[in-house]
Amino acid sequence: MVIAGKTGRWLRRLAPERKYVRKDLIAGLPGAISSVPDGMAASVLAGVNPVHGLYASIFGPIGGGLTASTRLMVITTTSAAALAAGSAVAAVPDEERSRALFLLTMIAGALMVLAGIAKLGRYTRFVPHSVMIGFLSGVSANIIFGQLPDLVGAEADGPFALAKAWDLLMHPGRIQAGATIAGLSALVLLVVLGRTRLAVYSTLIAMLVPTIAAALLGADSIPRVSDVGEIPSGLPAPVLPHLADFSLSLLAGAFAVAALVLVQGAGVSEAAPNPDRSRSDPNQDFVAQGVGNLLAGLFRGQPVGGSVGQTALNLSAGASTRWASIFCGLWMAVLLLLFSGLVGTVVMATLAAVLIFAAIGSFRIGDVRAILRTGRISQIAVIATFLATLFLPVAAAVGFGLVLSLLMQLNQEAIDLRVVELTPRENGLFVEKPARRQLESRQVVLLDVYGSLFYAGARTLQARLPDPGHAQSPAVVLRLRGRVLLGATAFAVFADYAQRLDAAGGRLFLSGVDPAVLEQIRRNRTVEDGTGVRIFEADDVVGESSLEAYHAANNWLATRD
């Protein structure tokens, strides 16, 4: 009965509100129209029949719209996900590639659902801005270089997009005049219409006008969508994936797609707040994108994720509830039912033009300039990630970006750590100054630490603590207030410093210790082992335990006379 009650409440929350139905129904139509060229172009990036991008544009928005916490986010095909998926299935034979793509999509969807259930949403903030901008810039460059051959109707060989563009440059005789004219015409239309009231429909117009012109002129030699594969009529039936298509490279590709989609989706949810100002749940959005991918893969679609462009279009079209996204998918189904026979006649060069135009527009030059002005670490991160995306498979580039993110986090923790010396005043306040390098005999030094004490941060603390050197009976009070969890490295550093002080006849005092940290120290057993370390727990009065430890250290020194 409880489950039935929860299900009923969930269904009532999903039910469309009558006052918004008409508005959302209208708002979903522009998104569906623009999804036609976008979905087909995404399939071109993935290296499969363009119809699979259209299928994904039906079921991604429906599945995602029903389950997303960010109610105006549109979950559909994205260039980054398509490029990652295409890289993962590039080595699969043509006749098996589509099946492998469906399996990859469903594996990626399952990974996203698991990530949401495991509440991994908070970890998206650990991806540095410089790494993400470097990767997205590399994706845009890959799209441009990779689509140049299709733009001019030429064949090009190479292990990666830049190599294919170079091969095209070295063999200009392969260029087809008709395809080039069609592609360049589409680019001109995109540029011109993008500045008019027809901007919402510019991609569709840029695709249709050259295609119609080529048909009227009888230019049959220009490559068309039907050359890639047969375009079936009607809507797809559900098809279970073939587990025989599974491989480790496919699994790696699914992880890459999931990582990309989740990080991008987190950014989209921030840019599309809920109308009632309720907070979005990143973990629920993870699940929603997973559901969108599971449905897309089941119905022969390719990977989907939170789309920046489609979400922005959804907002500008006046969407009010999640049903605008759902209606977008339903409108897409209607368009495919009515016009599936025309899809195969579309000139491939126009799809290449759509992709190139979108890739150029997605370059965030302002962000890149800001990062390059920020500092050496950020410069290295953005450039290294950009180059890795250009020259490595997308899955490897994503892995490189994640490792680089972790290394940057650890490096930042180490760099940000600062040790200061506090001198108590009579009024109970403290004067702060840089920590001394060497301890002096028979003096008490009160130290505070700014920064993380995990991993490299703890080792940085070890290098910056004042050296006992030749001092006799030095006493050090190390303030730890505000730290509720420490790692084994920090305890090893405390134990080592306590032993060095003990060897000089001195003693270590730890103040402001949280009860949870004290429990860790008791379990660890190395910090207090034979060195006489004294511990003072934190209380509600800030600084009181440190003053108590400071006075205790002075009293201890007095007993050494």
Residue, then its C-alpha position, 0 to 999 in steps of 0.5 A: m500500500v505504501i509503494a502504491g501510495k508513493t507511485g500515485r504521488w509520483l504520477r500526480r507530480l508528473a501529470p501535465e498542468r492544464k494551464y501550461v499544456r498549450k504553452d509547453l506543446i507549442a514550446g516543444l515544436p521548435g526543439a523538435i524541428s531543430s532536432v532533425p538536423d542536429g540528430m542526423a548530424a550527431s549520427v554522422l559524428a558517431g559514424v552510423n546511419p543518421v536515423h539513429g540520431l533521430y530515434a535518440s531525439i525522440f526517446g531521450p527527451i521523453g525519458g529524460g523529461l519524465t525523470a529529470s530534477t531540472r525540469l526544463m533541461v532537454i536530454t537529447t543528442t550532443s556532439a561530445a557524446a556522439l564523438a565519444a561514441g563514434s571513437a569507441v565503435a570506429a574499429v567495429p565493422d560497418e555492418e555491426r557498428s550500429r548494434a555495437l552503438f546501441l549496446l554502448t548507449m545502454i551500458a552508458g545509461a546503466l552507468m549513469v543510473l548507477a552513478g545517480i543511485a550512488k550519489l556521485g553528483r557531488y564529484t562533478r565539481f572536482v573537474p577543473h574549469s580549465v580541464m573541461i574547457g580544454f576538452l570541449s575546445g578539443v571536441s570542437a576542433n575535432i568536429i571541424f577537422g573531421q567534417l571538412p572531408d564531408l563538407v567538400g564531398a571528399e574521401a580522407d584517411g587518417p587515425f584522427a580528425l586532424a590527420k584526415a584534414w591534413d590528408l584532404l589538404m594534401h589531395p585537393g583533387r578529391i574535392q567535389a565541386g557540387a558537394t562543396i557548393a552545397g556545403l558552403s551554401a549551407l554555411v552561408l545560410l547558417v550565418v545569415l539566418g542566425r541573425t534574423r527571426l528565423a534563427v530557430y529554424s536556420t539549421l533546418i533551412a540550411m539543410l533543406v535549401p541546398t538539398i532541394a537545389a541539388a534535386l532540382l539540378g539533378a546533381d546525383s553525384i553529390p553524396r546523400v544520407s541514403d548513401v550511408g544506409e537505408i532510412p526505414s519508414g515509421l517509428p522503431a520497435p524496441v530491440l534488445p542489445h546483442l551481448a556478443d558485441f561487448s568488448l573492453s573498448l566498448l566498455a571504455g567508450a561507455f565510461a567515457v560517454a557517461a563521464l562526459v554526459l554527466v559533467q555536461g549535464a551538471g553544467v546544463s542544470e546550473a544554466a536552467p534553474n527550475p521555474d519555482r526556484s526549487r533546487s535541482d538534484p544532480n543525482q536525480d539528473f544523473v538517473a534521468q540522463g541514464v533513463g534517456n540513454l536506456l530508452a534511446g538504446l532500446f529503440r535503436g538510438q545513440p547516446v544522449g545527454g543534457s544539451v546546452g543548445q536544446t535546453a536554451l531553445n526550450l527556455s527561449a520558446g517559453a517552456s514552463t514545465r518538464w512536458a515541453s521536453i516530453f512534447c519535443g520528443l513526441w513532436m519528433a516522432v510525428l515529424l519522423l512518421l510524416f517525413s521519414g521518406l525525405v531524410g535519405t535525400v538530404v545532402m551530406a555536405t549540409l550536415a557537415a556544415v551544420l556541425i562545423f557551424a555549431a562547433i565554431g560557435s561552441f568555442r568559448i574564446g573568452d573562457v580560454r583567454a581568462i584561463l591563459r591569464t590565470g596562471r601556469i597550472s591552468q595554462i598547462a591544464v587547458i593546453a594539455t587537455f586540448l592536445a590530448t583530445l586532438f591526438l588521442p581517442v576520446a575515451a583516452a582523452v577523457g581518462f587523461g582529463l580525469v587523471l589530470s583533474l585529480l593531479m591538479q586537485l592534489n597539487q592545488e592542495a599542496i600549493d595552497l597549504r600555509v603554516v602561520e605562527l600565532t602569538p597570543r595577546e592579553n585580550g585573548l586575541f592572536v597576532e598572526k605572522p609567517a611561521r619561523r623556519q627553525l625552532e629556538s630552545r625553550q620556547v613555545v610556538l603556536l602554529d595554525v595551518y591553512g589548507s588541506l591535510f590530505y595526501a600531498g597537503a600533509r607532506t607539504l605540512q611536513a616540509r614547512l613545519p619549523d625544524p627542531g634543528h639544534a634547539q633544546s626542549p622546544a614546545v610546539v602547539l599545532r592548532l587543528r580546529g575545523r578539521v573533522l577528518l584526517g588521513a593516514t598521511a597526516f597522522a604519519v606526519f604528526a608522529d614523525y614531528a612528535q618524534r623529532l621534537d622528543a629527540a630534542g627534548g621537546r614536546l608536541f601539543l595538538s589543540g582544537v581537536d574535533p572529537a571525530v579526529l580524536e577518535q581517529i588518533r586513538r585508533n591510529r595509535t602512532v601519534e601518541d606512541g611514546t612521545g608524550v603528545r598532549i591533545f586538547e579537544a575543541d570546545d564552543v569558544v574559538g581559540e580557548s583550547s589553543l590558549e589552554a594548550y599554549h599555557a600547558a606548554n609553558n607550564w611544561l617548560a617551567t618543569r624542565d628547569 
